[in-house]
């Protein structure tokens, strides 16, 4: 389309697809003992990590009949974390964050995930935070 007043071409973009709403379920400050770390002194021992996970609901996901089957549950988040940590040693907190987000995004009712993983021992609190959406 051309703007006749200025002679400039203007583009009309197609509306963006919304990956998720602002509604979310979350688990905040979930502290677990985990076999995690890349350094030699971190192998074969556990250390405490703290996880915060926000799972943003996909568009149209609402509970209209007060039944848990309609919406994802924060228990799903806890179960995913426990499963992944329970598999054994993880080298990087980045890997754990990616695996948590991938596992949660398999649920079609979740459109986006924010995962924060913090190491609480062996120095200052440090970690990683990622944000992923359904593609």
WOBELNOR-V770646 format. One record per pair of residues at least 6 apart in sequence whose C-alpha atoms are under 6 Angstrom apart, sorted by the first residue. I is the first residue (numbers start at 1). J is the second residue. D is the distance in whole Angstrom. If there is no record, write none. Layout:
# WOBELNOR-V770646
[[I,J,D] [I,J,D]]
This chain:
# WOBELNOR-V770646
[[1,10,6] [2,8,6] [2,9,4] [2,10,6] [19,111,5] [20,56,6] [20,57,6] [20,58,4] [20,59,5] [20,111,5] [20,112,6] [21,57,6] [21,58,6] [21,59,6] [23,56,6] [23,57,6] [24,55,5] [24,56,4] [24,57,5] [25,54,6] [25,55,5] [25,74,6] [26,53,5] [26,54,4] [26,74,6] [27,52,6] [27,53,5] [28,52,4] [29,50,6] [29,51,5] [29,52,5] [30,50,5] [30,51,5] [31,49,6] [31,50,4] [32,48,6] [32,49,6] [33,46,6] [33,47,5] [33,48,4] [34,46,5] [34,47,6] [35,46,5] [35,89,5] [36,89,6] [36,90,5] [36,91,5] [37,91,5] [37,92,6] [38,91,5] [48,120,6] [49,118,5] [49,119,5] [49,120,6] [50,117,6] [50,118,5] [51,116,6] [51,117,5] [52,115,6] [52,116,5] [53,114,6] [53,115,5] [54,113,6] [54,114,5] [55,112,6] [55,113,5] [56,110,6] [56,111,6] [56,112,5] [56,113,6] [57,109,6] [57,110,5] [57,111,5] [58,109,5] [58,110,5] [58,111,4] [63,70,6] [97,115,6] [101,113,6] [111,133,6] [111,134,5] [112,132,6] [112,133,4] [113,131,6] [113,132,5] [114,130,6] [114,131,4] [115,129,6] [115,130,5] [116,128,6] [116,129,4] [117,127,5] [117,128,5] [118,126,5] [118,127,4] [119,125,6] [119,126,5] [119,127,6]]
